[in-house]
Amino acid sequence: MFVRFLALLSVFVALSLSLSASPKQSSEAFYQRNVFYAGGEYTFVPSSNSTILINQIYVEQLTPLYRKTRKYPVIFFHGGGVSGTQWLNKPDGNRGWASYMLSKGYEVYIVDQWSVGGFSIPYNPGVLPHVSASSVLAIYFSLRRSSKTNLDAAPLILGGGVELATVAFTAPELYDYYYQARYHTQWPGNGTRGDPVFDSFFATFLPLSLGPLAQNISRKSTCALLHQIGPSIFVSHSYGGQGAFLATDGCPELVKAHVAFEADQTPFGNYDAGTFGATTPAPSRAWGIADVPIAYDPPVTDPNQLARVAIGQNQFIEGKISNFSCVLQADTATQKPRRLVNIAKAPVLFLTTQASVHVLYDHCQVSYLRQSGVSVTFTLLEKIGILGNGHFGMLEKNSDDIARYFEGWIRKNVQ
């Protein structure tokens, strides 16, 4: 009884705190909260004659307070430039997808990607070669206080400025760089600096580290978490899709399904500049959907063994880019696509909104996954009557409609 009282008290305090930080009263679900780290390895720092732990993933475990009815938990992977807070209450104070899934009886785990929030970079040999050991702890604690400091000393890039956030996420309709931007209607508020909802959203932006090191650490640490908690369902967003796909590659027996909301891993290239009307991708992801080795069948020891071919042409409507061509694996009589032998073991629901720049190129990733043997249900939300969303659909006015759809898919596809 006393433990239950403390749990209720902690929820009350958490809700009270959220009220002061949000422009609207929070409606989060009631839950018990636990925080822990998974994975990591000890490493000795000779210059300071000390041993530290690195690469442990930060995890928040949320358990429904009244009922846990679903067999497998959900792990949320946040997008680039933000942290796991994107799954909690929305910037307008309404409940987010974590609460939605808790209300349906799922246990929820929220992770921070490597270099972000609770998964900051205290030290990694070779990552901070020009930083003295005596400075490492100072960098670590400043990063924990505010990840917007020491950008010259740590291998971080900006998560995005006000300009990017406005054009790409909250008000693309004001700029109309790509044709579908005009359909964006679901952001709460006007989507610009000075609006309380925008300011609350932009306050969550943090620097991050990208590239092969981050991807390898993410795969290893997420698999460590899965070995600790057991088989799970993934829900990922944007950059977080990479961590989810890599974890599926690393420990496929522990992944039941993957809901990929505009996952940002188009094959062999980065199309994000389409937000600003660009029509050519930047070369990236030599291994197809990653910059690091992943399991193919037949095996691949060098990414140049992946035969590539350009498919389709860029399309324009009223002079605005509306669809990108793709680079896929070659599929000829003598060269068949290689299978993503591990990633193919978990079914994928891929969701794309009506007004995000992702509607221009998500079909490329879906095509690549399908030709590589992955079972993908590709849903354009406008085709099922969910209209007006941008890239951060989980924070927009009709976010529950999206959650209702993918939770129904989970129920049908995960036994």
N, C-alpha and C positions, 0 to 999 in steps of 0.2 A: 504493500500500500504506500509506504513512504517513497519507494523508488518511482512508483507511478506518479505520486504527487510532484516529485522533483522533475520528472519528464514534462508534466503539464506546466510547471512553473517555468521551465526553460523555454518552452514554446511560447508562453505568454511574453517573456522577456524579449525573445527574438522578434516576435511580431511588433512589440512596442518599439523596438529599435528601428524596425523597417519603416514605421510610420513617420519618423522624423527625417528619414533620408529620401522619401518619395513624395511626389506631388499629390498622390492619392493614397487613401488607406489601402493597405495590403490585404489581399484575400487568399494568401497562401494556405495550402492544406496543412493540417496538423501532422507532425511527424516527430520521431526521435532522431537525433543527429549524433553522428559519431565521425570523428576526424582521425585519419591515420595515413601512414606512408607505406608504399609497397615497393619491393625490389631495392635496387641500389647495391653498391659495392664499396668496400673500404679501400682507400688508397692512401699511400704514405707520401707526405710532402717533405722531401729531404731538407729544403731550405729553412723550414720552420720546425723540423724534427717532430712532426705531429701526423697523426692519422685521422682522416676525415671520411665521412660517408658521402658519396655522390650518386646522382642519377636515380634517386628514389622518387617515385611519382606521388604527388599529393592527391588524396582522395577524401571526398565527403560522402558519407553513407547516410541516406535518409530512409527511414523505415516508417511505413504508415502507422500512425498511432493506434488506430482502431482495428484495422484489418489488413492482413497481407494474404492475398488470395491467389496470386500468380506465382507459378513455379520458378520462373527465371527472372532475375533482376534486369534492370536496364542500366547501361552505362552511357552517359552523355559525354560527347567529345565536342568541345567548343571550337569556334572558328578562329582564324588568325586575327591578331590585333586586339582580342578581348580575352576573357577568362571564363571559367566555369560559372561565374555569376550570371551569364546570359540565360541560363536555364531556370533561374529562380524567379522572383517577381519581376515583371516587365517594368520598363522605365516610367510607364504611366501609373504604376502601382497595382495593376491587375496581375493575376496569377500567371505563372509561366508553365512551360511544359513539364518541369519536374513535379509541380503540384498536380498537374493533370494526370500524370502517370501514377502518382501516389494515390490519387482519388480512385483510380481503377484497380488498386490493390497490388501494384508493383513496388518492390524495393528499388530504390534509385541510388546510383553511384555517379558522382560528378567528379571528373578529373580535370586538372590543369595540364595543358601541354607543356613540354619541356621548355624552360626559360621563362615561363609566365607564372605570375602569382605565387602560389605555394610550391611550384616546381621551378623556382628560380635557380640560377647558376651560381653556386658557391665557389666551385673550382672544378676544372677538368684539365688534366695535363694536355698541352697542345692547343687548348682553346684560348687560354689567357697567357701566351708565352711572354708577353712584354709586361706583365703585371707581377710585381714582387709578391712573394708569399705573405709578407706583412700587410699587403693591401687587400688580400683576398677577403678576409673577414669584414673589412670596412665596406668593400663592394657588396658583399653578401647582405649585410644588414641594411645598407642603403637601398638595395634592390627590394628587400622585403618591406621596407617602409614605403617606398615609392619607386616603382619600376621605371620611372621617367628620369632617373639620374644615372650618372656614370656611363653615358652612352658611348663615350670614346674609349673607356677602359674595358667594357664588356662587349662581346660579339652580338650585339642586338641591333635590330632595325626598328624604325618607328612603325607602330601598328597602323598608323594612318592619321592624317590631319583632318581638320574640320572640312576642308575642301573635298577630300576623298569621301569622308563619311556622308556628306550631303549629296554629292553627285552619284555615288555608288549605292547608297543604302537608304537614306531617309527621304530624299526628294529628287530622284532622277528625273521626274516629270518636269522639273523646272529648267532642265538643261537640254533634254531631248537629244543626247548624243547618239543614241541608237533608237530604232523605231519603236520598240515595245515599251520604252521608258514612259511614254505618255499614258499608259494604262495603270500607273501606280496610284492607288487611292487609299491604301489601308494603313499607312503610318499614322499613329495618333499625334495630333498636333501638326504644325506646318513644316516640320522637318528641317528647320534652319536654326543656326546659332542664336541663342537668346530665348528660344522656346523652352519651357521647363522640361518637356519630355526629351527633346534633343539634348539638352545640357546634361540631363540625368544619364542618357545613353552614352554620350561622348566621354563622360567621366570614367567609364569602364575601360577605355582604350589603354592598352599597355604595349610596350615594345616586345619583340619576340625574336627568336633565332630560328632561321630556316636552314635547309640543306641536309646533306647526308648524315652529319653527326646527329642532328635533332631527330631525323627519321629512325636511325638505328636505335637511339636511346628510347624513343617512344615505343617502338616495337617490343624491345626487351622489357621495359618497365610495365607496359600494359599487360604483357603475358604473365609477368610476375603477379600482378593483381588478379588476373583470371585464375591462376593456379591457387591463389589464396581464397577466392570467393566462389569459384566454380563456374559452370557454363552460364553465359549471359547473352543478352540482346544489346546490340549497339544502336545508338541514335547519334548521328554525326552531322556536323554542319561545316560546309566550306573546307577550310584547311584541316579541320578535324577529321574529315573523311580519310585523309592520308593516314593518320594514326590508326583509324579503325581498320582500313584495308590492310595495313602492315601488320597489325595484331592478328587479323584473320590469317594472314600468310604465316605468321610465326607460331601460332597455336590454334589451328583451325578446329580442333576437336572441342574447343571451349567456346566457340562462337555459334549461337543458334540462328541468328539472323542479323541483318544490318539494314537499318533505315537511313539512307543517305540523302540528306536535305541539301541539294545543290552542292554536293561534294566537289571540291575544286582540284581534280586531278585529271584534266584532259590529257590524252596520250601525246607524249613527245613534245608538248608545248604549253605555254601559258597564254591564255586568251583574255586575261583580266583587263588589259588595256582597251578592250572593246567598250568598257564603261565610258571612255572618252572618245569613242568613235574610231579607234584604230581598227585596221582591217587585216593585220598580219600578226601571227602569234610569235612570242619570244621562245626560242628553243629551250627546252627543259625536259626533265623526267626521261632520261635516256632508257630507263628500264620499262617504259610504257606509262605506268601511273606512279612511278617513284624514281628517285635519284639513287636508290640503293638496290642491291640484288634482291630479287624476289623469285619464288619457285615457279618455274615453267616446266612443261612437259611437251616435247623433249627439253632437257635441261639447257639452260643458257649460262655460259661462263663469261661472256662478253656481250654487252648490250648491242654491239654492232651485228650480232647474230640475229637480231630481230629485224626481219625484212619489213620495210615500211612502204606504204603507198598513199598518195594523196587521193582523197575521195571527195567528189562534189566541187562546187564553186561557191564563193561568197555571194550572198544575195542582198539586194537593197530594195527598200520601199521608200518612195518619195525622197530619194537621195540619202537615206539613212541605212546603215548596216543593219540587217535583220536576221542574218543567218551566216554562220561560218562553215567553211569547208573543214574536212577532218584529215588527220593522218592516222591510219590504222595499220595493222599487220597485213602484209600481202596475203592474198588468198587466190592462188592459181593452181593449175594442175600439178605443178611441181613443187609449190611452196604453200603449205597449209599453215594457218595460224597456230601458234603454240598455245597450250592451255595454261591458264593460271591455276595450277593443280591444287593449291591449298585454298586460295581465295574462292574458288568455285564450290567449296564445300558448304558455304553459307549462302542462303538466298538473300537477294538484295531488293529492297524497294527504293527506287530512285525518284525523288520528288523535285520538280522544277516549277517555279512560280511563273505568273503571267508577265510580270514587268521587270524582273531582274535581268541583268546582262547575261546571266546564265542560260536564259532561254535561247540565246544565240549559239551556244556551243555544248550544252550538256549532252545533247544527242551523240556527240563524238565519244564521250566517255562510256555512255551506255552501249554504243556499237562495239567499242573495244572490249568491254567486259563480256558482252554476249559472244563475240567471235572467239573469245578466250575461254569459253565454256562456263561462264558464270550465269546463273539463273537470275535475270533482272526483270522486275516489273517496273516499267517506266511510266510514271504518271505526270502528265502536264496538268497542273492543278486547274487551269481554266477549263479543261475538258470534263472535269467533274463538278463544275459550277463554283469553284473557289477562286474568286476573281480579285485582281488589284494588288497582289502581294509583290514585295520586293525581296531582296536577298536575306533580310532578317525577318522572315515571316513569323518566326516564333515570338517576336516582340510586337507584332502588329495586332490590329483590332480584332481580326477574325482568326487568331492563332488557334483557338480551340477547335475550329472547323478542320484545320489541318491535322491537329493531334487526334481528333476523332477518327479521321480517315486512316492514319497510319497505325493507330492502336487496333483498329478493326483488322487491318492486314496482318498485324502480329498475331492476333487471336486465331486467324485462319491458317497461318503458315508456321507457327511454332507450337508443337504439341508437348 
